[in-house]
Amino acid sequence: MPASRRPRRADAQRNHDLLVAAARRLFAERGPEAPLDDVARDAGVGNATLYRHFPTRRELLIAVYADEVSGLTAEGEALLAGAASADALFAWLRTFITHVATKRDLAQAITDDRRRTVLFDEWHTAMHATAGALLARAQDSGAVRPGVRTADLMALANGIALATTGPPQTDRLLDLLRQGVNEVEPAQLRP
């Protein structure tokens, strides 16, 4: 089994997790250019441990962003198992909007190349699959009209994330979106 595919030892996994958590905090506070020495210090490990896990800043940025996407999909799965269908969908969309609004710099800091494109395609697919499952459940329950498409809902959520000035406006626009997907008759929706 290649080294990259083998499960990590418990101590190595703990250090990896500590580094990702520290990087997430520092990148949120100071941006994706936060000093890596500070990330190692905040994680309670040495620089050598940091570079053993993440040879470049780019690798650390990828790990942090991948962890954010995993958190979004996990939240969607939890909501599918619990909350009422429309509430689950719009709770997840709220989290997604916050993600887009606050993680944009992190995503853009991952330098552009072929691997970035592949990663972003995987992340995009995972987020759309989560939204799609939540939307299908809401449509099946009659809480959201049948003509609403996942891609359209995600585009609207992205627009809210990029255009709003803060949580009050985000909440207002998300409420308008929720009303819109409930009140328009299916016959009025263009194909």
MOQUIGI-V227520 format. One record per backbone hydrogen bond with DSSP energy under -1.0 kcal/mol. NH is the residue of the N-H (numbers start at 1). CO is the residue of the C=O. E is the energy in kcal/mol with one decimal. If there is no record, write none. Layout:
# MOQUIGI-V227520
{{NH | CO | E} {NH | CO | E}}
This chain:
# MOQUIGI-V227520
{{5 | 2 | -1.6} {6 | 2 | -1.3} {13 | 9 | -2.8} {14 | 10 | -2.3} {15 | 11 | -2.3} {16 | 12 | -2.5} {17 | 13 | -2.7} {18 | 14 | -2.5} {19 | 15 | -2.5} {20 | 16 | -2.4} {21 | 17 | -2.4} {22 | 18 | -2.5} {23 | 19 | -2.7} {24 | 20 | -2.5} {25 | 21 | -2.1} {26 | 22 | -2.7} {27 | 23 | -3.1} {28 | 24 | -1.9} {29 | 25 | -2.1} {30 | 26 | -3.4} {31 | 27 | -1.6} {34 | 31 | -1.8} {39 | 35 | -1.4} {40 | 36 | -2.4} {41 | 37 | -2.4} {42 | 38 | -2.8} {43 | 39 | -2.0} {45 | 40 | -2.4} {50 | 46 | -1.8} {51 | 47 | -2.7} {52 | 48 | -1.8} {53 | 49 | -1.8} {54 | 50 | -3.1} {60 | 56 | -1.5} {61 | 57 | -2.8} {62 | 58 | -2.5} {63 | 59 | -2.1} {64 | 60 | -2.4} {65 | 61 | -2.7} {66 | 62 | -3.0} {67 | 63 | -2.0} {68 | 64 | -1.9} {69 | 65 | -2.3} {70 | 66 | -2.4} {71 | 67 | -2.1} {72 | 68 | -1.9} {73 | 69 | -2.5} {74 | 70 | -2.5} {75 | 71 | -2.2} {76 | 72 | -2.0} {77 | 73 | -2.2} {78 | 74 | -2.3} {79 | 75 | -2.5} {80 | 76 | -2.2} {81 | 77 | -1.3} {88 | 84 | -3.2} {89 | 85 | -2.3} {90 | 86 | -2.5} {91 | 87 | -2.2} {92 | 88 | -2.3} {93 | 89 | -2.4} {94 | 90 | -1.8} {95 | 91 | -1.8} {96 | 92 | -2.8} {97 | 93 | -2.8} {98 | 94 | -2.2} {99 | 95 | -2.4} {100 | 96 | -2.7} {101 | 97 | -2.6} {102 | 98 | -2.3} {103 | 99 | -2.4} {107 | 103 | -2.5} {108 | 104 | -2.5} {109 | 105 | -1.4} {117 | 113 | -1.9} {118 | 114 | -2.1} {119 | 115 | -2.9} {120 | 116 | -3.0} {121 | 117 | -2.1} {122 | 118 | -2.3} {123 | 119 | -2.8} {124 | 120 | -2.7} {125 | 121 | -2.5} {126 | 122 | -2.4} {127 | 123 | -2.5} {128 | 124 | -2.4} {129 | 125 | -2.4} {130 | 126 | -2.0} {131 | 127 | -2.5} {132 | 128 | -2.8} {133 | 129 | -2.3} {134 | 130 | -2.1} {135 | 131 | -2.8} {136 | 132 | -2.8} {137 | 133 | -2.0} {138 | 134 | -2.1} {139 | 135 | -2.8} {140 | 136 | -2.9} {141 | 137 | -1.6} {142 | 139 | -1.2} {143 | 138 | -1.9} {144 | 138 | -1.2} {145 | 181 | -2.3} {148 | 145 | -1.2} {153 | 149 | -2.4} {154 | 150 | -2.7} {155 | 151 | -2.1} {156 | 152 | -2.4} {157 | 153 | -2.3} {158 | 154 | -2.6} {159 | 155 | -2.3} {160 | 156 | -2.2} {161 | 157 | -2.4} {162 | 158 | -2.3} {163 | 159 | -1.7} {164 | 160 | -1.9} {170 | 166 | -2.4} {171 | 167 | -2.9} {172 | 168 | -2.1} {173 | 169 | -2.6} {174 | 170 | -2.6} {175 | 171 | -2.3} {176 | 172 | -2.2} {177 | 173 | -2.4} {178 | 174 | -2.4} {179 | 175 | -2.5} {180 | 176 | -2.4} {181 | 177 | -2.1} {183 | 179 | -2.2} {184 | 180 | -1.2} {188 | 185 | -1.8} {189 | 186 | -1.5}}
